[in-house]
C-alpha cells in the first residue's frame, strides 16, 4: 500500500526530531521550534524522507542528513518547507518518498548552487527556493514531476554556470517569470 505523505501522521516524528535537534543543533532547533501545525506537517514531509527503516524515528545518521537539507534554509517557514517538499519530490527519482544517497547528493548540490542566486550567503531564501522550484518545473518537460535522466543531465550541466543558466531561464521560463513578478523582481 502506497500512502500519500499528506495522509501520514508525521507530527510525532517531527516532535522527536525537534527534541533531539535541540541538543544536537540548537540554532536549527530555534529556527524550527516555532512552526505552526502546518509547518510541522511540512517539516514532517522532509524529515520522513530520511526514515529509511520506517521506524518513525531518525537515527543519528538520518538526522544529520535531514539537517544537511534543513540547515540550508534561511528562514524555515511553513511555506519555505512546503516548497522544499516540492523540490525534493522532483529529486525522488524512484518515487518511494525516501531520499536515497544519490538523490540526497543531487539535492545538496542543487541547494548549494542556488543558495547564492539572490543573496551572497550559504542559505536559501523563500524566493530562491521558489526560483529553484520554478526551474525544476520547467526542466520537467514531460510533466511527470520527477527529473528523468535527460532532465537531470540538463540540470547538472546548467549548475556548472548557474548565473548564466538563470539569465536564460529568466527569459524563457514562464514559471520563473511568475515567481519573480510576484516578488516584484521582474
N, C-alpha and C positions, 0 to 999 in steps of 0.2 A: 504494500500500500504506500503510495507516494502522497504524503500530506503536504499541503501548501504551508510555507513558513508562516504566513499570516494566521493560520489556524492553530499553530503550536503555542503552548504556554511557556514562553521562554523567560518570563519575569523571574522565577526562582534562580535560573542560571545567571541572569544579569545581577541579581542581588548577591549571589555567591561571588561572581566575578568582581563586583564593586568592593565587597568586603575585603577580598584578598588584595585587590589593586590598591586599596587604602594603605596597605603595608608595603607593597612592592613598588608602587609608583604613585606617591602622594599627589604629585602635580596632575597626573591624568585623572586620578580619583576626584580631585577638587573640580576639574572641568566636567566630569560626567555625573557627579553625585546629585546635582540639582535638576536632572531631567524629569519632565512630567511623565505620565504613564505612556503617552505616545512615543516620547523619546526613548523610554526604556524598551518599548516594543521594537523600535528601530535599532537600538543597540543590541537587543536580543537577536535580531536578524543577522547582525555582523558576528557577534560572539558565537552564535550557534553554528556558524560555518567552520569553526575550529574544533568542534566536539567530534573528533574522528571516531571515537568508540561508542558514541551515543549515550554516554553516562550522565548527561545533563550537568556535568561539572568539568571544567577545563583543568587539565594538569598544568604543571609549571611551563612546559614547552608550548602547549596550546595557548596559554595566557600570554606568553612572550610574543607569539606570532600575532595574536589579536592586537596586542599593544603596538606592534610594528605598523599596523594599519591605523589604529585609532590615534596613535601619537603624531600622526601626520596632519591631523585636523587642527586648524587654527582655533575654532570655537565649535566644539561638537554639540550643536543644537539638534533638536529633533529633525528639522528639515535637512540639515547637513548629513545626518546619519541616514535619512531616507535616500538621499542622493548617493551616498556611499553604497548602500544596498543595491541600488540600480546599477551602479558601476560594477560591483562585484558579480552581479548576475551576468553581465557580459563576459566576465572572465571565467565563469564556472563552465569550462569547456565541455565537461561531461554531464552537466546539469544535474548533479547529485546534491546540490545545496551545501557542499563542503568545498573548502579551498584545498586542493591538492598542492604539493610543493611547487610544481611548475606554474600553477595558476597564481599562487601566492607570490612567486618570484616576478611574474609579469605584473601583478598588481602593485607591488612595491616599486618596480621600475617606473611604471606609469605615474604613480603618485609622486615619486621623486622628481620626475621630469616636469610635471605640471605644477609643482609647488612654487615655481618662480614665474609663471606666465603673467601674473597680475601683481606680484609683490616680489620683494627681494629677501624673503625668509624661507625657511625649510618646511613651512606648514601650508596647508591648503585652506583658503577661504571658501566660503559658501559659493562665491562667484566662480572661483577656479574649479570647484567640484562641478558646478553647473556647466562650465565650459567643457570640462572633460567628458561629462555625460553626453553633451551635445555632439562632441567629436565621435564618441563611440557609436551613437545612434546613426550618425552619417556614414561611418565606415561599414556599418552592418547593412550592406547592400541588399541582402535577401530578407531582411527584416525578421530574422529568426531569434533575435535578442541574445545571441551568442556570437562571439567573434570566431568565425571559421578560420582554418589555416591561412587562406589567402588574405583575409582581413587582418589577422594577427601579423602576417608578414608586412603588410602595408603599414600597420601601426608601428612595428619595430623600426622599419625604415624611416618613418616620419619622426620618430623620437630622437634620431641622430641629430636633427636640427629642428627642435620643437618650435622655435620662434619663426623660422621660415615656413614651417608647416602651418602654424596658426595664422600667419599672414594670408596664406592661400585659403585656409578654412574660413576666415572671416569674409572672404569674397564669395565663396562657393557654397558654404554650409548654411542652409536656412535655419537649422536648429540652433547653431551658434549665434547667428544673427538675432534670433529671437531672445536668447539669453542676454546678449549684450544690449539689445534695445530695452529689455525690462530693467536692466541695471543702469540705464542711462549712459551706456558706453558705446553707442553706435557711431 
